[in-house]
Every structure is written in structure tokens, then in C-alpha cells.
Amino acid sequence: MAVVITVPVCLLLAVAGLAVSGRAEALGDARTTRAEVGLSLRIQALVHQLQRERGLTNGLLGGEEEFRPSLAATRKRVDTALRAMRPENAVEDVLQRHLRRLADIRAAADGGTADPGAVLTFYTRAVDALNAVDPVAETATGADRQLRDGLAALRELAAIKESVALERGLLNGVFAQGAFRGDAYLDFSEVRATRVAAQARFRQVATAPQHAALKNAFATRDAQRAAAYEKQAEGAADGSALHVDAGTWWDAMTVLVDDLYTVQQSVGGDVRDRADRLSHDAELALAVYLAAGTLMAALVVGLAAFASRSLTRPLGALAEAAHEVARHRLPEAVARIQQSPQDQAEFLRPADAPAHPDVRQLGGAAEIAEVAASLHQVEDTALHLAAQQAGLRRNTTESLANLGRRNQNLVRRQLGLITRLERKELDPDALAELFELDHLATRMRRNAESLLVLAGQNPPRPSAAPADGLEVVQSAVAEVEQYRRVLIATVEPVRVRGHAVADVAHLLAELIENGLTFSPPTEPVEVHGWYDSEDDTYSLAVVDHGVGMSEADKARANARLRDPGQEAFLAAPTRFLGHLVVGRLAHRLGEGAQVHLFDTPGGGLSALLALPGRLLAPVEDPSASPPPARPPAVSSLLNGFRAGVARAEARTTQGASS
């Protein structure tokens, strides 16, 4: 009965949630529209003053000196509008890109050295850029038709006003010069056509009062006088003289532009008022829906509490048994199956063994008993799947190991053959190609050995005699592709014991290859080596200046390097297999050998291999070659390594205590 009541209530609650989400979205849209309309009006105020400065500057360059006082006052208003716009991040980039040369343009205009066409283009591009970044063009309007039409009318008004202002500035210079010159008449025709098209679009979206306001702006005496001057300009396409006073033209058109700006502010006020009303309505609707949703939620909670009383006891027993299976029995059985090389059948629970207590004795219904039986079947299925996966992983690992051993033997034979050919070859070009082939085969051998390391069946390359640290580094460099980018820096003298030479060289090659892969092709990868008497260890650092790693990725990588056995290589992501190879090689070197990643000072990633004293052999005749002075970079790497290890140990200790 409780379920029958709860389901429709939950459905109603879901519907209420959707309604609340819709109201919240509508409220956000309305508030955004209101804020962006305000920003748009501030942008248009700046555009209005820039349009006036453009026209006055064009008239001044045409020879009308009486424009200087008006131009100076207009420039002050432009500067004031610019200071008001500076905090707006949305237009800061436009101001930087299009108005950074404003002072130079003004100085050139005052000195009479500016090109009128270039000056007109400069102001026009700035105005176009400000109109393009106007947020009204991108404001979310939802489904409200009146708000959408108001925003469209505001955009078209900006286009009309810009066309009129551009025509004012263009003809201001033409009348000052007395005739059309160059492409000025073509520009005049394009501006007129743009204005006519914008007026047509405005009539489609404007309300009757808005349309009447625009019509009145074009019907004033000054607008009619400006239209008469335009008629004279239309008849002078052949370059004939124009006897029009530029100051009179400017005054008439300025009145028209100001009237258009007044219409624009009026439409913007209408849009803002509409957004305010929508915001208020959305707030009220959101409050109503929240109240209804709260009541429904309280009802659902009450019904759920009432219904749970009849299910708590049997479900508690079932949950306890399920937790025991999930937390202890099933993970332990799966771990035994995956780790054992024996037949997995002996680990499966007998079919007649009870999985859960009889919930019917606790008052549970038949449906709960069926759930218990289903959990029993899930446990059996999980055990069977774990057994199959364990067998599949073992077979895959053995197959890869077999393939790796075959490749290793073939590459070893190939290297022997190449070596014999190199000894017999006398042609330098052919010998160089053999060396390149030798290098490719060496890299193939390392890849095969890496596969065996991942499979856990790779015997180290035989090496009985100790080797110098520099020889080990050179051997590692020879096994990477872009070995010419590797810079072997200061490597203090050391002798590595023979049984560890091959593993150390392989490990270093993996680290160097990783540094070459994740650093720019023009940047070298450095290798440093030094002895630390404080810890009786010899450290080899591979330093790159590439992209580096995030803190989270670096922590996971260091965890793989410290404990490579925590993650099976068949389950690990392929891009991290190199970390597993390095970690397993370090683990095979024994206690005290460790690899740690830390940030390179200045950018990039550094990998440091610490070799304990038991892997080192005495240096032959140490007095013959005293160790060189340790560069500051080595001390910086050592300090970074110690700090990183300390942080890792602290995190490990904190995790264990928690």
C-alpha cells in the first residue's frame, strides 16, 4: 500500500523538480538579459561619442578648422566613456586591439599629417568591433517573443545609427573638400544601402511606438535638411563641385544622430523593463514551485519512514550477509583464484553451502528470499568470472613472455650478425647504415626485454664484470631513438656491480625515452650522476624540460614506481606500462633501489634513480681521478628528490594511520 502511494508522489516530485529547474533557468536568463542590456547601453554610449569624434575629425582633415573646439570637447567625452568601460572584461580586449592607437591618430589629425581614409577606417573598425562585442547580440532570450523582438530592434537600431553616423563623418570630409574624391562616392552608396536594409529589418521586429519614434526622428526639420544635402551628394557622382557648408551639414546630422540615440535608449529601457518583469515573475514562480516541492518531499519522507518499518528487520539481515560476502568472502576467494597457479575449481564454494540466512524466519516476504537467492547466484557467477579471468591472464602473460623470449633470442642473433658485418665492412657509408641498423636492433632488444619484465619472466642480461657509471649511462643512451638529444652532464666516478649493470642500463633507457617523448624536439634531456655520502647511495637523474605532469598524475606514477606489483600490467592503461617496467626493474635491483619523479626547476619533470651502496663496487684508483666539483643543478635535484620522498613517506604514514 505504501508503495502504491509513494510512486505517484515521487512522480509528482520529479515533475516539480523539473518545473523548479525550468523556473530557475528562466530566472537566470532574465537576470542575465537585464545585466547585459545595461552593458549594451554603456557600449552604445561609447559608440555614440566615437561616432561624433569620427565625423569631426574627418571634417577637420577636410579643412574645416572651426571643428577644433567641438572636437576637443568630444574627445573628453570619449575618454570619460572609455574609463567607464575599463572594468568590463568583455570589451577590454576590443579596446586594447582597436583603440590603443587612438592617441597617435588624434595627434596626427591635429598636425594635419593623417590620411583621411585611414582615419575614417580606424574609427569605423573600432565602432564595428564594439557593436560586434555588444552582449545583446548573444543574450539568451528564452521563449519570450516580446523580449526577443526588443533585443532584435535594439540591434537594428545600432546598425541604423552607425550607418547615419558613418554617413555624417564621410560627407563631412567630402563637403569640406568640395567634391567626391577616389572611392568616396562608392562608400557613400554602400552606407546608404546598409541603412535602408537595417530600417527594413527594424520595421519587422519593432512595436508600433518604437516604429513611430524612429519615423519621428527622420521627420524633424534637421533630418529633412540633411536629406536635402544627401540629394545634392547623390547628384555629384561624377566628381562635380559640391557647394554645401560642412558645418551646417554637421549640425543637421548631429541632431539626427542624437535623436536616434534617444530612440535607442528608449528601446533599451523597454527591453530592460521587460527583463525586470520576467525576472520578477520567475522569482515568484520559483518560490511557489519550491514550496510545493518541499511539501512533496516531506510527504515522500513520511511515507518512506512508514513503509520502512515493515522491511527493516529482514532487509537488515540480508544486508549484513551481503556485506560479509562483498567485503570479505568474495574478495578473498577472488584473490586466491587470481594468485594461485592451480586449478581454480577447488576455490569455488560448494553449491549446497548456504549463502545467506533464511530471511523468512525473520519475517521477510517471499520477494526478499528471492533477492537472497539472487545474491547467492551473483556470488557464484563472480567466482566463475574471476576464475576465467585469472586463467586468461595467466595464459596471456605466458604467451607474451614466450613471444618476448623468442624476439629476444632473434634480436640477440641479429646483433651478433650485425657486429660481424661491421667488423668486415670498410665502406664508410655502408658502415654508417650498419651502425643505424645496430641501433634499431638494440632498441628492439630493449622492447623485448621490457615485455619480459612486465611478464615477470625476464632473466637479466649476463654481465660478470663491474662497469663504470659513465659506461652504464652511455649504454642506456644507445638504446633510445633520439640519442643525439641526450646530454650526458657531470657523472661522478662510480662502479656498478656486474649483476646490476644490465638492469640499471635498461631502467635508465626507459626514463630517458620518456623524457625525450614528452619534451620539445629542440630541448635536450640531461643525465646527471653523483655520489651522496650522507646516504651511501649513488644517484642518477634524468632531467627534461617538457610538459611535466600534474600533481595527481605524478602521485599515481610514483605509487606505481614504489610498488609495481599493486597493478597487473594487463589491467593497467597502456600509457603507464613504462612506469611498471621501471618500477619492476627497480624492485628487482633489491632493497634500497628506488625511483622517484619530481618537478624540474624551471619546468619539466626529473626522474631520479637511487642505487644503494651494496650495488656499487670500489672505484679503481680513486686518487687518480678526483670527483669534479658538483654543479648547483645537482644540489637542486638532490634537494628536490629528498623533499619529494619525504612528502611521499608522509602521505603513506598518514594513509596508514587513517
N, C-alpha and C positions, 0 to 999 in steps of 0.2 A: 504493500500500500504506500509505504514511504517513497519507494522508487517511482511509483506511478505519479505521485505528487511532485517529486523533485525534478523529474525530467522536463516537464513543461516550464517549471520555474527557471531551470537552468537555461532553457532555450530563450525565455524572455530576458534573462540576464545577459545572454550573449547578444541579443538584439539591442538591448540598452547599451551594452558596451560599444557596439558598432555605431550607434547613434551618438554616444558621447564622443567617440573618436572623430566622427564627421563634424560635430559641432566645434570640437577643439580645432580641427583643421580650418574650418570656416573662420573661426575667431583669429587664428594666426594669419590667414590670408588678408582679413580685413585690417588688422593692425599693421601688417607689412605694407599694404597698399597705402594706408594713411601716412606712414612714415616716409615712403618713397615718393608720394606726391609732394610732400613738403620739401624733400631734397630736390625734386624736379623743378619746383618753383624757384628755389635758390639758384639752381643751374641756369634757368631761363633768365633770371635777373642778371647773372654774369654775362650771358649771351647777349642780352639787350644792350648792355654797356659796350661790349666788344663790337657789336654791330655799329653802334654810333661812332666809336673810335675809328673803325674801318672806313666809314664814309667821310669823316672829317679829314683823316689822313690822306685819303685818295684825292679830296678836293685841294688840300694843301700842296700835294705834289703836282697838281694841275696848274698851280699858280695863284690860288685864292688865299692870300696872306691873311685876310680878315677872319679865317677859320682858326687861327692860332689860339686866341683866348678860349673859345669853346672847346678846342681840342685839349688844352691843358686841364680844364675842369673835368672833362670826360675821362681823361687818364686817371685823375684822382679817384673818380667813382669806380673805375675798373680795378684799381689797386685795392680799394676797400672791399669790393666783391671778391677779389682773389683771396684776401686774408680771411674772409668769412668761409671760403671753401676749403682752406688748407686742412682742417681736421678730417675731412671726408676722404676715407681711404679709396672709395670707389672712383673718385675723379683725380686723385693725386697723380696717378701715372699719366693721365691725359695732360694735366698741367705741366708736368715735367717734360713730356715729349714734344708738346706743341706750343708752349708759351715760354720756354726757357730763353728764347732769343728775343723776347718782347722788348727788353731794354735796348738791345742793339738795333732793332727795327725802328724804334722811336728816335734814337739818336741819328740814324741815317736819314729818316724823314725830316727831322728838324734841320739837318745840314743840307738838305736838298740833293743828297747823293744816292738815295734809294731808287730802285726801279719800281715804277707804279704797278706793273703787272705782278712782280714778285711780292710786293707788299700786300696787294689785294689777295693773292693766293695764300699768303701766310695767315691773314686774319680769317679767310674763308675756311681753310683747313682746320684751324682751331675751333671755329664755331661748329663745323660739321662733326668734329670729334666729340665736342661737348654734347651735341644733340644725340650722337650715337650712344654715348655712355649714360644718357638720361635713363634712370631706372624705370620710368613709366613704361618704356618700351618692353620691359621684361617682367612687369609686375603680374603676380598671379591674380586673376580676376574671378576664378571660380565660375559659377553658372549664373551670376547676376548680370543680366543684359544691360541694365542702366549703367552700372559701373564700367562694364566693358566698353560701351559706346562712349562714355565720358572720357575714358583713357584714350580711345582712338581719336576723339575730337581734339583732345589736348595735343596729341602727336601731330595731327594735321595742321593745327594752328601754329605749332613751332615751325613746320615746313613753310607755311604761308608767310609768316613773319620773317623768316630767314630770306625767302625769295624777295620780299619787298625791301628788306634792309640791304641785301646784296645789290638790288637794282638801284637803290639810293646811292650807295657808295660808287657803283660803276658809272652811272650817269653824272655823278658829281664831278668825277675826273674828266668825263667827256665834255660836259658843258664848260668846265674850266679851260679846257684846251680849245674848245670851239668847234670840234668835229670828231667823228669816229676815226680811230686810227688802228691799224693792224686788225686783230680779230675781235675788237671790242664790240662790233655790232652783232657778231655771232654769239658772243657771251650774253649780250643783252637779250637776244631772241630766246636763248635757252632758259635764262632766268624767268622770262615772262611765261614760257611754256610750263615750267615747273610750278609756278604759282597757280596757273589755271588748273593744272591737274590736281594740286593739293586742295584747291577750293571745291572741286567736284567731289573729291573723296570726303571732305568735311561735310558737305550737304547730305551725304548718305548716312552719316552717323550722328549728326548734331541734332539737338532738340530744337523746337521752334524758337524759344527765346534765344538760344545760342546762335542760331542762324540769323535771327533778326539783329543781334548785336554785331555780328560780322558785317551784315549788309549796311548797317548804320555807319560803321567805321569807314566803309568805302564810299559813303554818300555825303560826307562832310564837304564843306567848301574847299578846304585844303586838299582833300583827296581828289576832288574834281579838277582843281588847278594842276595837281601832279599828273592826272590823267591827260590833261591838255598838253603838258610838256612831253609826256610819253608819245603822244601822237606826232609831235614835231620830230622826236627822235626816230620814230618809225619811218618817217619820210626822208631821212638823211642816210639811208643805207649806202648811197653812192659816195659818201665822204664829203658831201656838201657842207657848207658852214652852218653852224647852229648858233643863233643869237638868243641864248637863254641865260638869264642871270643865275649862276650856280648857287648863290646864297638864297635866292627865292625858292629854287628847286629844293634845296636842302631843308629849308624851313617847312615847306609843304609836306615833304615826305617824312620829316621827323614827326610832325603831328600825326600822320597816318601810322607810323611805326609805334608811336606811343599809344594810340588808340587800339591798335592790335594787341599790344602788350596788356592793356587794360582788359580786353576781351579774354586774353589768355589767362590772366589772374582770376577772372570771374569763373571761367570754366574749371580752372584748378580748384577754386573754392567749392564749386558744385560737386566735383569728384571727391574732395576731402570730406564734405558733409555726408555724401552717400556712404563713404567708407566708415565714418563715425556711426552712422545709423546701423550699418551692417555689423559693426563691432559690438554695439550695444545689444542688438538682437541676438547675436551669437553668444554673448555673455549670459543673457537671460536664459536662452535655451540650454546652454551648458549647465547652468545651475539647476534647472529643472531636471535634466537627464541625470545629473549626478545624484540628486536627491532620490529619484526613482531607483537608480542603480543601487544606492546604499540600502534602501528598503528591501529590494530583491535579494541583495547579498545577505542581509540579516535573516531573511526568510529561509534562504538556502542553508545557512549555517544552522539555524534551529532545526530544520528537517533532517539535516545530516546527523546532528547530535542525537536526535531522537531515534533515527534508524540504526545508528552505530551500536546502540545498546544491545541489540539482538544479535550482533555479529562479532562483538569484541572478543569473547572468550574463545570460540573455535578458531577465529582468524589469528588470534594471538598465538595459539599453539601451532597453527600451520606456519605462521611467520617465523617462530623460533626454530622449527625444524628446517625451514627453507634457509634461514641464516646459517645454521650449522652446516648444511650442505654447501652453500655458496662460499662461506668463509674458510672452512676447514677441510671437510671431507673431499669435495670436488677438486679444489686446488692441489691438495696433497696427492690425490690419485693422478691427476693430470701431470704433476711434476715427476712422479715416479715413472709414469709411462714415457714421458719425453726424455728422461735422463737414462733410462735403462736400455741396454742393447739387447735385452732378452725379448722373448715373445710377449706382446702386450696382453694376451688373453688372461694371464694369471692375476693381473691387477684389476680386472673388471669385477664389480660387485656381483655376487650370485643373484640370479633372477628371483629367488624366493626370499631374499633378505628384505626385511621391512624397511621402507624408505621414510615413513612419517608415522606418527601416532594416529590411532583411529579417532578422527575428529567427531565421529557420530557419538562416541561415548561422552564427548564434551558438549553435546547439544548442537552440533553443527548440522546443517542441512545436507541433502544428498549432493547438491551442486558443489559444496566445499569439499566433500570427499572426492568428487571427480577432479577438482583442482589439485588435491594432494596426489592423486594417481598420475595426473599430467606432469607434476613436478618430478615424480619418480621416473617417468619416461624421459623427461628432459635430462635428468642426471645420466641415465643410461646412454642417451644419444650423445651427450657431451663427452662421455668417456670413450665411446667408439670413435668419435671425430678426433679426439686427442690422440688416440692410438694410431689412427690413419695418418694424421699429420706428422706424428713422430716418425713413423715408418717412412713417409715420403721425404721428410727432411734428412733422415739418415741415408736413404738411397741417393738423394740429390747431392748431399755432401760427398758421399763416396764416389759418385760419378764425376763430380768436379775435381776431386782430388786425383782420381785416375787420369782425367784429361790433363790436369796440371802436371802430373809426373811425366806423362808422355811428351807434352810440349817442352818440359824442362830437359828431358833427355835429347829430344831432337835439336833444341837450341844449343845445348852443350856440344853436340856433334857438329852443328853448323859453325859454332865459334871456333872449334878446333880446325875445321876445314878452311875457314877464312884466315885463321892465323897462318896456316901452312902456305896459303896462296900469297899472303902479304910478304912472307919471307922470300918467296921466289920471284915476286913481281919487281921489275926495275923501272917500268914506265911511271913517271910521277902522277900523271892524270889517272891512270888505272889504279895506282896505289891509293890515291885520294878517294876514289869510288869504293875501293875495298874497305878503307877506314870508315866511310859512311855506312857501308853495309855492316861492318863490325859494330858500329854504334847502334844501329837499328836492332841487331840481334841481341845486343846487351840489354836494350830496353825490353825486348820480348822475353828475355830470361827473367828480368825483374817482375814482369807481369805474371809470368807463370808461377814464380815463387810467391807472389802476393796471393794468388789463388790458393796455393797450398797452405799458406799461413792462415787464410780465412777458414780453410777446411780443417785446420788443426793437425795436419799431417806432413808438414814440411821439415825435413831434416836440414840443418844449416849447411851452407857450402863449406867444404873442407878447407881448413886453414890452420896449420900447425904452429907457424912462427908468429910472434907478435908483429904488429905493424905500427908505423908512425901515424900519429894523428893526422898529419897532412896527407899521407897516402890514403887513409880511410876517407877523408873528405874528397880527394881527387877521384877515388873510385866511385863515390856516390854521385859526383858531378857527371862522371862519364855515363851514368845510367839515366840521365834525363834528356829530354828532347832539345830544349833551348839552352844547352850548356854554355853557350857563349855569353849569355846574360848573367851568369853566376860569377860573383866577385868574391874570391876567397880572401878575406881580410886577415887580420892577425890571428894566427893559430899557434898558441904556445906549444912547445915540445911536449909530447906525451907518447907513451907506447900502450897500445891496446892489446890485450891478450888474444892469442890466436883463435880461441873458440868463439870469441865475441866479435871478431872483425867483420865477418860477413853480415851478421845481423845489424850491427851498427851502421855499416855502409848502406844496407837496404833501407833501414829506418830513415837515415838522413836523405836518401834519394826520394823517398815518399814526401818528406817535409819540403824539400827543395822544389819538387814537381808541383806541389800545392801552392807554394809561394809564386812560382812562375806563372801558374794558371790564373791566379787571382790578383795579379798586379799588371800595370800598363806595360806594353811591349817595349817601351823605351826605358823603363826603370830596371836597374839591376836588383838581383837578390843576393844579399850578403850572407857570408858564413863566417862566424867568429868562433874561436876556441880558446879557453883559458882554464887554468887550474885554480881551484878555490881551496886554499889550505885550511880555512876555518871548518869546512865540512868534509875535507878529504875527498872531494869529488872533482871530476873534470867535466866542464860544461861545453856543449856545442850549441850555438844559437844560429837559427836560420831566420833572417830578418827581411821582410818585404815591405814595400811602401804602397800597397794596393788598397783595395776597398775595405779591408778589415772585416770584423764580424760584430754583430750586436751582442750586448751583454748576455742575453738569453741563449743565443746560439753558441757563444763562447763557453758558457757554463755547461751546456749539454755536451759540447765537444770535449772539454776537459774531463767530464764524467766518463765518457767513452774511453779516453786515454788512460784514466786511472784504473778502470775496471772493465776491460774489453769483454769479459765473459757475461756481463749483465744483459747483453742483447745478442741474439743469434744473427749471424750475418745474412741469412736468408730472409729474416724479417726486418732487417734494418733498411732504411732508404738507401738507394744506390749512391747518392752523392756523399754519403758518410762512410762508405766502405774503406776509404783511405784512412780515416780515423781508427777504424777497427784494426787495420793492418798495423798501423803504428803502435796502437795500444798492445796488441798481442806480441809484437816484436819486443817492446819494452818489458812486457811481462815475462817473456822467455829469457831476457837478459838477467832476470833474478831480482832479488830484493835490493832496494836502493836505486835501481834504474827507473827513472820517471821522465815523462814528457809533459810539458805544460805550455799552454798558449796564453799570451798576454798581448796587450796593445803596444805597438811600436811608437815611441815618442815621435810626434810629428805626423802620425797617420800610418795605417797599415797594421800588420799582425806579425808577431815574433813567436817562434816555436823554439823552446829550449829543451835540450836533452841533457840530463844529468847522469853521469856514469860514476858509480861508486868506486872506491879505491880497490876493491877486490878484482875489478875488471881491468885494472891498469897494471902494466909491467914497468919495472925500473927503466928510466931513460938512460941510454948508453952514453957514457962520458958526459954527465950533465954540466961539468965545468967548461967543456969545450964550446958550448953554445948557450950562454946565459939567456934566460927568458927576456923578450923585449918588453919595453915599458907598456903597461896596459893602457889602451886609449880610453878616453872618457866614455865613449859609447858602450864599451864593455861593462864598465861600472854601472851605467844606467840600465843595461839589460839585466845585470845581476840583481840590482835592487828591484826592478820590476818583477823578475822571476820570484824573488823571495816574498814580495808583497802579495803576488797572486797566489802562491802556495799557502801563505798564511790565511788569506781570505777563504780559500777552498777548505782548509782544515777547520776554520771557524764555522763555516756553513755545515760541514759534516758533523761537527760536535753538537751544534745547535739542533740539527735534524735528529740526531740520536737521542738527545735529552728530551726532545718533544715527543 
